[in-house]
Amino acid sequence: MAKVRTVTLTANQVSTVTITGFNASRCEVTNMDGAAAAWFTTDGSTPSVAGDNCVGLPAAISSVEVAEEISGDVAVKLISAGTPQVQVRAW
């Protein structure tokens, strides 16, 4: 069964979405409204807008699946220059 969290990002501030009590094997991050591009990390590092080693979501309704094994709690750090609504799903 998947667990899902949805947040609206604040421009130029890092938001952390944590899904606890769940050992996920995969994680998907979705830009729900396409209002602005967003970047994220799943390795604990701090993302930056258009930053190196960050996964990007375009300013469009789109998803990126993180295929690497995630053990323990899922923590996704996100940032955007705008205020898109973003969803994190782990399963």
FENLINUR-V713214 format. One record per backbone hydrogen bond with DSSP energy under -0.5 kcal/mol. NH is the residue of the N-H (numbers start at 1). CO is the residue of the C=O. E is the energy in kcal/mol with one decimal. If there is no record, write none. Layout:
BEGIN
[[NH	CO	E] [NH	CO	E]]
END
This chain:
BEGIN
[[3	90	-2.5] [5	88	-2.4] [7	86	-2.8] [9	7	-0.6] [9	84	-2.6] [12	80	-3.8] [13	10	-1.8] [15	78	-2.6] [17	15	-0.5] [17	76	-2.9] [18	16	-0.6] [19	74	-2.8] [20	18	-0.6] [24	22	-1.0] [24	72	-0.8] [27	66	-1.4] [28	89	-2.9] [29	64	-2.7] [30	87	-2.7] [31	62	-3.0] [32	30	-1.0] [32	85	-2.4] [33	85	-0.8] [38	57	-2.1] [39	79	-2.6] [40	55	-2.4] [41	77	-2.0] [47	45	-0.5] [51	48	-2.4] [54	51	-1.1] [55	40	-2.9] [57	38	-3.5] [60	58	-2.6] [62	31	-1.0] [62	60	-0.7] [64	29	-2.4] [66	27	-3.8] [67	65	-0.8] [70	24	-0.6] [71	69	-0.5] [74	19	-2.3] [75	73	-0.6] [76	17	-2.8] [77	41	-2.1] [77	75	-0.5] [78	15	-3.1] [79	39	-2.1] [86	7	-3.3] [86	84	-0.5] [87	30	-2.5] [88	5	-3.1] [89	28	-2.8] [90	3	-2.7] [91	26	-1.9]]
END
